[in-house]
């Protein structure tokens, strides 16, 4: 494939991806993030394999950049998922534990 075809496919994929993700309801974002984290893990493994087999320095540089970006994306995805899951936890009163409230008779 020539460069223009690859650029066209990339641009179309960005637009389609944005449209698909923007139409998802907020209750489905956590399961989608977990699935996306699994995909990013596979991408990271692929980038590591390519970096390990690179013979040309240019390919090695691009592969190492891919490893860094995939790692950042994977870790960021887990951080966002963790924060979203914490939104569903019951809120506790600041500075007051359940044992202290029971002792006070509340």
Biotite code that builds the C-alpha atoms (Angstrom):
import biotite.structure as struc

atoms = struc.array([
    struc.Atom([0.000, 0.000, 0.000], chain_id="A", res_id=1, res_name="UNK", atom_name="CA", element="C"),
    struc.Atom([1.159, 3.477, -0.686], chain_id="A", res_id=2, res_name="UNK", atom_name="CA", element="C"),
    struc.Atom([1.374, 6.210, 1.924], chain_id="A", res_id=3, res_name="UNK", atom_name="CA", element="C"),
    struc.Atom([-1.788, 8.010, 0.836], chain_id="A", res_id=4, res_name="UNK", atom_name="CA", element="C"),
    struc.Atom([-3.894, 4.854, 1.239], chain_id="A", res_id=5, res_name="UNK", atom_name="CA", element="C"),
    struc.Atom([-2.486, 4.241, 4.708], chain_id="A", res_id=6, res_name="UNK", atom_name="CA", element="C"),
    struc.Atom([-3.153, 7.860, 5.713], chain_id="A", res_id=7, res_name="UNK", atom_name="CA", element="C"),
    struc.Atom([-6.720, 7.643, 4.383], chain_id="A", res_id=8, res_name="UNK", atom_name="CA", element="C"),
    struc.Atom([-7.378, 4.450, 6.336], chain_id="A", res_id=9, res_name="UNK", atom_name="CA", element="C"),
    struc.Atom([-5.934, 5.995, 9.502], chain_id="A", res_id=10, res_name="UNK", atom_name="CA", element="C"),
    struc.Atom([-8.053, 9.144, 9.209], chain_id="A", res_id=11, res_name="UNK", atom_name="CA", element="C"),
    struc.Atom([-11.220, 7.145, 8.528], chain_id="A", res_id=12, res_name="UNK", atom_name="CA", element="C"),
    struc.Atom([-10.467, 4.855, 11.485], chain_id="A", res_id=13, res_name="UNK", atom_name="CA", element="C"),
    struc.Atom([-10.090, 7.876, 13.772], chain_id="A", res_id=14, res_name="UNK", atom_name="CA", element="C"),
    struc.Atom([-13.441, 9.311, 12.682], chain_id="A", res_id=15, res_name="UNK", atom_name="CA", element="C"),
    struc.Atom([-15.264, 5.973, 12.944], chain_id="A", res_id=16, res_name="UNK", atom_name="CA", element="C"),
    struc.Atom([-13.686, 5.266, 16.339], chain_id="A", res_id=17, res_name="UNK", atom_name="CA", element="C"),
    struc.Atom([-14.696, 8.678, 17.659], chain_id="A", res_id=18, res_name="UNK", atom_name="CA", element="C"),
    struc.Atom([-18.281, 8.235, 16.469], chain_id="A", res_id=19, res_name="UNK", atom_name="CA", element="C"),
    struc.Atom([-18.576, 4.758, 17.956], chain_id="A", res_id=20, res_name="UNK", atom_name="CA", element="C"),
    struc.Atom([-17.123, 5.700, 21.341], chain_id="A", res_id=21, res_name="UNK", atom_name="CA", element="C"),
    struc.Atom([-19.079, 8.961, 21.638], chain_id="A", res_id=22, res_name="UNK", atom_name="CA", element="C"),
    struc.Atom([-22.385, 7.091, 21.234], chain_id="A", res_id=23, res_name="UNK", atom_name="CA", element="C"),
    struc.Atom([-21.725, 4.732, 24.186], chain_id="A", res_id=24, res_name="UNK", atom_name="CA", element="C"),
    struc.Atom([-23.756, 5.354, 27.327], chain_id="A", res_id=25, res_name="UNK", atom_name="CA", element="C"),
    struc.Atom([-21.861, 6.138, 30.522], chain_id="A", res_id=26, res_name="UNK", atom_name="CA", element="C"),
    struc.Atom([-22.877, 2.847, 32.178], chain_id="A", res_id=27, res_name="UNK", atom_name="CA", element="C"),
    struc.Atom([-20.941, 0.896, 29.563], chain_id="A", res_id=28, res_name="UNK", atom_name="CA", element="C"),
    struc.Atom([-17.694, 2.847, 29.745], chain_id="A", res_id=29, res_name="UNK", atom_name="CA", element="C"),
    struc.Atom([-16.152, 0.708, 32.523], chain_id="A", res_id=30, res_name="UNK", atom_name="CA", element="C"),
    struc.Atom([-16.606, -2.628, 30.689], chain_id="A", res_id=31, res_name="UNK", atom_name="CA", element="C"),
    struc.Atom([-15.376, -1.028, 27.475], chain_id="A", res_id=32, res_name="UNK", atom_name="CA", element="C"),
    struc.Atom([-12.288, 0.324, 29.231], chain_id="A", res_id=33, res_name="UNK", atom_name="CA", element="C"),
    struc.Atom([-11.518, -3.143, 30.584], chain_id="A", res_id=34, res_name="UNK", atom_name="CA", element="C"),
    struc.Atom([-11.804, -4.598, 27.091], chain_id="A", res_id=35, res_name="UNK", atom_name="CA", element="C"),
    struc.Atom([-9.674, -1.813, 25.665], chain_id="A", res_id=36, res_name="UNK", atom_name="CA", element="C"),
    struc.Atom([-7.010, -2.500, 28.303], chain_id="A", res_id=37, res_name="UNK", atom_name="CA", element="C"),
    struc.Atom([-6.834, -6.123, 27.140], chain_id="A", res_id=38, res_name="UNK", atom_name="CA", element="C"),
    struc.Atom([-6.388, -4.982, 23.530], chain_id="A", res_id=39, res_name="UNK", atom_name="CA", element="C"),
    struc.Atom([-3.677, -2.507, 24.549], chain_id="A", res_id=40, res_name="UNK", atom_name="CA", element="C"),
    struc.Atom([-1.872, -5.327, 26.364], chain_id="A", res_id=41, res_name="UNK", atom_name="CA", element="C"),
    struc.Atom([-1.809, -7.310, 23.120], chain_id="A", res_id=42, res_name="UNK", atom_name="CA", element="C"),
    struc.Atom([-0.528, -4.242, 21.259], chain_id="A", res_id=43, res_name="UNK", atom_name="CA", element="C"),
    struc.Atom([2.242, -3.836, 23.842], chain_id="A", res_id=44, res_name="UNK", atom_name="CA", element="C"),
    struc.Atom([3.316, -7.468, 23.414], chain_id="A", res_id=45, res_name="UNK", atom_name="CA", element="C"),
    struc.Atom([3.369, -7.008, 19.624], chain_id="A", res_id=46, res_name="UNK", atom_name="CA", element="C"),
    struc.Atom([5.452, -3.848, 19.921], chain_id="A", res_id=47, res_name="UNK", atom_name="CA", element="C"),
    struc.Atom([7.933, -5.656, 22.181], chain_id="A", res_id=48, res_name="UNK", atom_name="CA", element="C"),
    struc.Atom([8.211, -8.518, 19.669], chain_id="A", res_id=49, res_name="UNK", atom_name="CA", element="C"),
    struc.Atom([8.811, -6.098, 16.792], chain_id="A", res_id=50, res_name="UNK", atom_name="CA", element="C"),
    struc.Atom([11.428, -4.216, 18.826], chain_id="A", res_id=51, res_name="UNK", atom_name="CA", element="C"),
    struc.Atom([13.194, -7.476, 19.651], chain_id="A", res_id=52, res_name="UNK", atom_name="CA", element="C"),
    struc.Atom([13.401, -8.523, 15.995], chain_id="A", res_id=53, res_name="UNK", atom_name="CA", element="C"),
    struc.Atom([14.309, -5.131, 14.508], chain_id="A", res_id=54, res_name="UNK", atom_name="CA", element="C"),
    struc.Atom([17.454, -5.158, 12.399], chain_id="A", res_id=55, res_name="UNK", atom_name="CA", element="C"),
    struc.Atom([17.306, -1.589, 11.090], chain_id="A", res_id=56, res_name="UNK", atom_name="CA", element="C"),
    struc.Atom([17.919, 1.231, 13.627], chain_id="A", res_id=57, res_name="UNK", atom_name="CA", element="C"),
    struc.Atom([14.967, 3.201, 12.224], chain_id="A", res_id=58, res_name="UNK", atom_name="CA", element="C"),
    struc.Atom([12.609, 0.254, 12.792], chain_id="A", res_id=59, res_name="UNK", atom_name="CA", element="C"),
    struc.Atom([14.019, -0.213, 16.291], chain_id="A", res_id=60, res_name="UNK", atom_name="CA", element="C"),
    struc.Atom([13.421, 3.469, 17.134], chain_id="A", res_id=61, res_name="UNK", atom_name="CA", element="C"),
    struc.Atom([9.821, 3.345, 15.909], chain_id="A", res_id=62, res_name="UNK", atom_name="CA", element="C"),
    struc.Atom([9.231, 0.037, 17.723], chain_id="A", res_id=63, res_name="UNK", atom_name="CA", element="C"),
    struc.Atom([10.608, 1.421, 20.986], chain_id="A", res_id=64, res_name="UNK", atom_name="CA", element="C"),
    struc.Atom([8.394, 4.485, 20.588], chain_id="A", res_id=65, res_name="UNK", atom_name="CA", element="C"),
    struc.Atom([5.467, 2.102, 20.078], chain_id="A", res_id=66, res_name="UNK", atom_name="CA", element="C"),
    struc.Atom([6.412, 0.250, 23.277], chain_id="A", res_id=67, res_name="UNK", atom_name="CA", element="C"),
    struc.Atom([6.519, 3.514, 25.256], chain_id="A", res_id=68, res_name="UNK", atom_name="CA", element="C"),
    struc.Atom([3.191, 4.754, 23.873], chain_id="A", res_id=69, res_name="UNK", atom_name="CA", element="C"),
    struc.Atom([1.476, 1.383, 24.317], chain_id="A", res_id=70, res_name="UNK", atom_name="CA", element="C"),
    struc.Atom([2.725, 1.198, 27.910], chain_id="A", res_id=71, res_name="UNK", atom_name="CA", element="C"),
    struc.Atom([1.449, 4.692, 28.666], chain_id="A", res_id=72, res_name="UNK", atom_name="CA", element="C"),
    struc.Atom([-1.902, 3.865, 27.088], chain_id="A", res_id=73, res_name="UNK", atom_name="CA", element="C"),
    struc.Atom([-2.198, 0.592, 29.013], chain_id="A", res_id=74, res_name="UNK", atom_name="CA", element="C"),
    struc.Atom([-1.304, 2.119, 32.374], chain_id="A", res_id=75, res_name="UNK", atom_name="CA", element="C"),
    struc.Atom([-3.544, 5.127, 31.750], chain_id="A", res_id=76, res_name="UNK", atom_name="CA", element="C"),
    struc.Atom([-6.425, 2.835, 30.874], chain_id="A", res_id=77, res_name="UNK", atom_name="CA", element="C"),
    struc.Atom([-6.061, 0.924, 34.125], chain_id="A", res_id=78, res_name="UNK", atom_name="CA", element="C"),
    struc.Atom([-5.868, 4.177, 36.100], chain_id="A", res_id=79, res_name="UNK", atom_name="CA", element="C"),
    struc.Atom([-9.055, 5.477, 34.470], chain_id="A", res_id=80, res_name="UNK", atom_name="CA", element="C"),
    struc.Atom([-10.839, 2.148, 35.022], chain_id="A", res_id=81, res_name="UNK", atom_name="CA", element="C"),
    struc.Atom([-9.788, 2.138, 38.672], chain_id="A", res_id=82, res_name="UNK", atom_name="CA", element="C"),
    struc.Atom([-11.062, 5.683, 39.169], chain_id="A", res_id=83, res_name="UNK", atom_name="CA", element="C"),
    struc.Atom([-14.356, 4.819, 37.481], chain_id="A", res_id=84, res_name="UNK", atom_name="CA", element="C"),
    struc.Atom([-14.825, 1.759, 39.689], chain_id="A", res_id=85, res_name="UNK", atom_name="CA", element="C"),
    struc.Atom([-14.173, 3.859, 42.792], chain_id="A", res_id=86, res_name="UNK", atom_name="CA", element="C"),
    struc.Atom([-17.104, 6.076, 41.795], chain_id="A", res_id=87, res_name="UNK", atom_name="CA", element="C"),
    struc.Atom([-19.429, 3.151, 42.543], chain_id="A", res_id=88, res_name="UNK", atom_name="CA", element="C"),
    struc.Atom([-18.141, 2.587, 46.092], chain_id="A", res_id=89, res_name="UNK", atom_name="CA", element="C"),
    struc.Atom([-20.224, 3.838, 49.016], chain_id="A", res_id=90, res_name="UNK", atom_name="CA", element="C"),
    struc.Atom([-18.956, 7.118, 50.390], chain_id="A", res_id=91, res_name="UNK", atom_name="CA", element="C"),
    struc.Atom([-17.679, 7.096, 53.967], chain_id="A", res_id=92, res_name="UNK", atom_name="CA", element="C"),
    struc.Atom([-17.868, 10.058, 56.290], chain_id="A", res_id=93, res_name="UNK", atom_name="CA", element="C"),
    struc.Atom([-14.521, 11.781, 56.590], chain_id="A", res_id=94, res_name="UNK", atom_name="CA", element="C"),
    struc.Atom([-12.685, 10.962, 59.801], chain_id="A", res_id=95, res_name="UNK", atom_name="CA", element="C"),
    struc.Atom([-15.409, 8.682, 61.144], chain_id="A", res_id=96, res_name="UNK", atom_name="CA", element="C"),
    struc.Atom([-15.266, 4.921, 61.041], chain_id="A", res_id=97, res_name="UNK", atom_name="CA", element="C"),
    struc.Atom([-18.213, 2.565, 61.417], chain_id="A", res_id=98, res_name="UNK", atom_name="CA", element="C"),
    struc.Atom([-16.868, 1.284, 64.757], chain_id="A", res_id=99, res_name="UNK", atom_name="CA", element="C"),
    struc.Atom([-16.761, 4.832, 66.143], chain_id="A", res_id=100, res_name="UNK", atom_name="CA", element="C"),
    struc.Atom([-20.334, 5.489, 65.002], chain_id="A", res_id=101, res_name="UNK", atom_name="CA", element="C"),
    struc.Atom([-21.552, 2.270, 66.606], chain_id="A", res_id=102, res_name="UNK", atom_name="CA", element="C"),
    struc.Atom([-19.823, 3.183, 69.863], chain_id="A", res_id=103, res_name="UNK", atom_name="CA", element="C"),
    struc.Atom([-21.584, 6.563, 69.820], chain_id="A", res_id=104, res_name="UNK", atom_name="CA", element="C"),
    struc.Atom([-24.931, 4.888, 69.209], chain_id="A", res_id=105, res_name="UNK", atom_name="CA", element="C"),
    struc.Atom([-25.525, 6.470, 65.799], chain_id="A", res_id=106, res_name="UNK", atom_name="CA", element="C"),
])
